[in-house]
Amino acid sequence: MPVTGDAIRMMNYVDDIAATLRRIVANIPFMTDEEKKMLGEYMRKSDPYFVAVLERLEKGGPVGV
C-alpha cells in the first residue's frame, strides 16, 4: 500500500514532536521541582493531549480537535 503525502506529512509532525520531547527530557535534570511540576501540568492541560490523540487513532475513530 503506497503512503500518501498527507501521511508522510503527519509522520514528519510526529518527528517534530519527538524532537521537542527530547529537548525537554534533556533539560529536566536542570529544572527545579517546581518547574518540573509546572511543566508537567502545562503539558497535561495542552489541547489536544498527545495520549488522547494516540488513543483515538488506535481506536480508528475520528480525531476531533
C-alpha positions as CSV (number, residue, x, y, z in Angstrom):
1,M,0.0,0.0,0.0
2,P,1.5,3.3,-1.0
3,V,1.9,6.1,1.6
4,T,0.1,9.3,0.7
5,G,1.8,12.7,1.0
6,D,-0.6,13.6,3.8
7,A,0.5,10.5,5.8
8,I,4.2,11.4,5.3
9,R,3.5,15.0,6.5
10,M,1.7,13.7,9.6
11,M,4.7,11.4,10.3
12,N,7.0,14.4,9.9
13,Y,4.9,16.2,12.5
14,V,5.4,13.3,14.9
15,D,9.2,13.6,14.3
16,D,8.9,17.2,15.3
17,I,7.1,16.3,18.4
18,A,9.6,13.7,19.3
19,A,12.5,16.2,18.8
20,T,10.8,18.7,21.1
21,L,10.2,16.0,23.7
22,R,13.9,15.0,23.5
23,R,14.9,18.7,24.2
24,I,12.5,18.7,27.2
25,V,13.9,15.4,28.5
26,A,17.5,16.7,28.2
27,N,16.6,19.8,30.3
28,I,14.7,18.0,33.1
29,P,17.8,17.5,35.2
30,F,18.4,21.2,35.3
31,M,14.9,22.1,36.4
32,T,13.7,22.7,39.9
33,D,10.9,20.5,41.3
34,E,8.6,23.5,41.0
35,E,9.4,24.0,37.3
36,K,9.0,20.2,36.6
37,K,5.6,20.3,38.2
38,M,4.5,23.4,36.4
39,L,5.7,22.0,33.0
40,G,4.0,18.7,33.7
41,E,0.7,20.4,34.4
42,Y,1.1,22.6,31.4
43,M,1.7,19.6,29.1
44,R,-1.2,17.6,30.6
45,K,-3.6,20.5,30.0
46,S,-2.5,21.0,26.4
47,D,-5.2,20.6,23.9
48,P,-5.2,18.2,22.1
49,Y,-3.4,16.0,24.6
50,F,-0.9,13.7,22.9
51,V,-2.0,10.5,24.6
52,A,-5.7,11.2,23.8
53,V,-4.9,11.7,20.1
54,L,-2.9,8.4,20.1
55,E,-5.8,6.5,21.8
56,R,-8.3,7.9,19.2
57,L,-6.0,6.9,16.3
58,E,-5.7,3.4,17.7
59,K,-9.4,3.0,18.0
60,G,-9.8,4.1,14.4
61,G,-12.4,6.7,15.1
62,P,-12.3,10.3,14.1
63,V,-9.9,12.6,15.9
64,G,-11.7,15.8,16.7
65,V,-9.7,18.8,17.9
